[in-house]
Amino acid sequence: MSHRESWKMQHERLHVKHRGHEAMHAEMVLILIATLVVAQIVLVQWKQRHCRSYNMVTLLQMWVVPLYFTIKLYWWRFLSTWGMFSVITSYVIFRATRKPLSCRTPRMVYKWFLLIYKLSYAVGVIGYLAIMFTMFGFNVFFRIKAEDSMDVGVIMLFYGLYYGVMGRDFAEICSDYMASTIGYYNMGDMPSRNLNNDVCAVCGQKIFVDVDEEGIIEDTYQLSCNHTWERTHVLYGQLLDWLRYLVAWQPIIIGIVHGINFSLGLE
């Protein structure tokens, strides 16, 4: 028996088991919708009133929740990439939170998260192209099964989005700590240092390339606060906020729905 035939038999058994439970299923759908609406309102209010704690908890859950499903479902490929990312990022965060801050740390932090940005961007684009490649049927010309090419596309797209968002959030944490340590920014207090116009806001070194000039190794960009920053590319891309909700909060909401259904005796 093939995998597809086995899946069809299991699907038929599920229909037979739940036949005549239409009222119960309608009640479960209403519970799901109500829980999603209430959870969305709570999360939006939390983010508006206490944005810092919301971002920290969301980032922690995005880091930990996939580990649970990875171990449970034996996704060793994702576990290996997650482990390497976690180890290196933990070291980078450790270096970024040290006092006094080494003059080499800002450049190291920037290079690591720039690498994550480039890799996640490239992997995400390849995954998206693979999905489009399959939807238009080009996989037939290369004798690739639609299931295989679609699986590769979805996995690569998820990898690109997941590590891109994780890298962006950890980069924000590192930049806040470094800015506070350097003295240009202090949470809840006055800054202890004043930044000159010809000094890089990240590494603190003198800038030799103007904003309008093209540099040989690095270009100079100007921040929204009118401070200049030497960098090769824009680090912070506009990534989708729904991925945080999907990875961090959706499993918890589904777990709450299952708990409510279990307490009410719904199956």
N, C-alpha and C positions, 0 to 999 in steps of 0.2 A: 504494500500500500504506500503510495507516494505521500509526500508531506501535505500537498494540497487536498488530497482525498481525506487524509486523517483530520485536517482542520475542518473540512466540511462536515464530517461525522460529529465532531465535537460541537460544532455550531448547531447542528440539528438536535443533538441531545440537550443543549442548553435551551432551545426553544421549547422542547417537550417538557422540560423541568419547570419552566416558568409560564406554561400555558395556563390561562385563567387568572393571572395575577396583574391584569391591566390596571386596576384601581390602585394596587400597591405600588406599581411602577410609576404611575402618575404622581402619587404622593412623594415618592423618592425624587422625582424630577423637580417638584416644587421645593423640596428641602434643599436640593443642590442649587437651584437658582437663588433662593433666599440667602443661603450661606455665601454664595459668591458675591451677591450685592452687598451684604453686611460687611464681609471681609474687605471688599474694595473700598467702602466708605471708611472703615477703620484704618486701613493702610494709608489712604490719602490724607486723612486727618493727622495721623502720626507723622507722616513725612512733612506736612506743612508746619506742624507745631514743634517737632523735635527732629529736624532733618539729620543731624549728626548721628544720633543714636539709631535712627532708622537705617541709615546707610551702613553703619557698622554691623548691625544685626543681619541685614540683608547680605552683606559681603561675607559674613561668617557662615551663613546658611548656604550661600552659593559655593563656598569652599568645602563644606562638610557634607551636604545632602547628596551630591553625586557620588561621594565615596561609599555611602551606604548602599545605593543601588548597584554600584560597580562590583562590590564584594558579593552582594546577594545574587546578581545575575551573571557573575564571572566575566565581566568585561575587562579582561586583562590589558588590552591595548590602551584603553582609556586610563586604567589605573597606572600604567607605566608613564604615560605623558603627564598625568596629574601629579605623580610622585616627583618627577624631575622638575616640573614647574614649581611645586610647593617648596622643594628643598632650596632651589636657587633664589626664588622670591623671598623666602624667609631670611636668607643670608643678606639679600639686598636691603630688606626692611631693617634688619639688625644694624647694618652699617649706616643707614639713613637716620636712625634714631640715637646714634651715639653722640655724646657731648664730651669734649669738643668735636666738632664735625671736621673730618679730614677734607682737605681741598680737592682730593681726587674723588670723593664720594658722589657729589652731584653729577659728574660726568659718567661715572659708572652706573648710577641709577638711571640716568637718561638713556644710555646706550642699551641697557637691558630691556627697558620697557619699549624703546624704539624697535628693538629686534622682535619683541612679542607683537607689537603693532604690525610690523611688516609681514611676519609669518602668518598671523591670524587673518590679515587682510588677503594675502595670497591664497591661503587655504580656503577661506570663505568664498572667494571669487571662483576658484576651481570647482568647489562643491556646487555652487549655483549654476555654473556652466554645464556641469555633469547632469544636473537635474533637467535643465533645458534641453540638453543633448538627448536625454532619454524621452522626454515628452514629445519631441518632434520626430522620434523614431530613428535617429541617426545611429543608434546602437546596433541596428540590424546590419548595417554595412560592415561593421567590425565583428559581427557574430558574437555580440555580447548580450546576455540575457537582460531583459528590462529590469528584473528584480535586482540583479547584481549591480548594474550601473546606477539605479535609483538609490540603492542602499549606500553605495560609495558617495554619491552626491549629498545625500541627507547627512551622513556622518561627517563629511568634511565641512559642510556648511555649519553644522552644530559646533564642531571643534573651533572653527574660525570665530564664530560669534561668542562662544563661551570664553575662550582664552582672551579674546579681544576685550570683552567687558571686564573680566577679572584683572587684566593688565591695566586697564584704564583706572579702575577703582583703587588698586594698590598704588598706582603712580600718584594719584591725588593724595593718598595718605602720606606717602614719602615726601611729596613736595610740601605739604603743610608742616611736617616735622622739620624739614630742612630750612624752610623759610623762617620758622620760629627760632631755630637754633642759630641761624646766621644773624638774625636780628632785624631783618626788614619787615617782619610780621610777628606779632605776638598775640595769641588768642586771649581776648579779654583785657588787654593792656596796651600801652603805647609801644611802638617799635623803638628799639635801642640803637638803630643805625639808620643812616640816611644814604640812599643809593644815588650815586652820581650818574650823569647821562652817558658817560663813556665806559661804564662798568657793567659786565654781564650780571643779570639778576640771579643766575643759577650758580655759576662757578666763582663769581667774584673777581674775575680777571679782566684786564683792560680789553676793550673792544677795538679792533683794528679795521673792521669792515662796517661801513655805514648801512643803514636800513635799505637804501635804494641801490646799493652796489651789489654785484654778484661776487661771492667769495670763491676762492679756489677749493678750500676744504669744507668750510661751513659758512652758511649765510646768516645774516642777522635779522631777527624779526622783532616787531614791537608789540608788546602786550596791550590789553585794553586799558591798563593803568598807566600807559605811556612809558613803561619801563622796557628796556631792550633785552632781548634774550637770543643768544646764539644757538642755533639748532639746525639740523639738516632737513627735517621735515616736521610737519605739525604732529605733535604727539597725541593730543587729545582729539580723537574723531568722535563724530556723533553716532554712537551705537544705540541699538534699540533697547528701550527701557523695559519692554515687555519680556525680554529674556530673563531679567532678574526676577520678575514676577513668576515666570514659568518655572524656573529652576528652584528658586528659594521658597516661594510662598505657595505655589500650586500643590505640591505634595502635602503640605500641612493642612491646607483647606480640604483636600480630598480625604485626608485622615479624619478631620473633624466631621465631615459628612458621613463617613463610614461609622464613626462613633455614635452619631445621632441615629442613624438607621438601625444600628445594633441595639441601642437602648430602647427604641420603639418596636423592636421585633420585626423590622422590615428586611426582606431578603431580595 
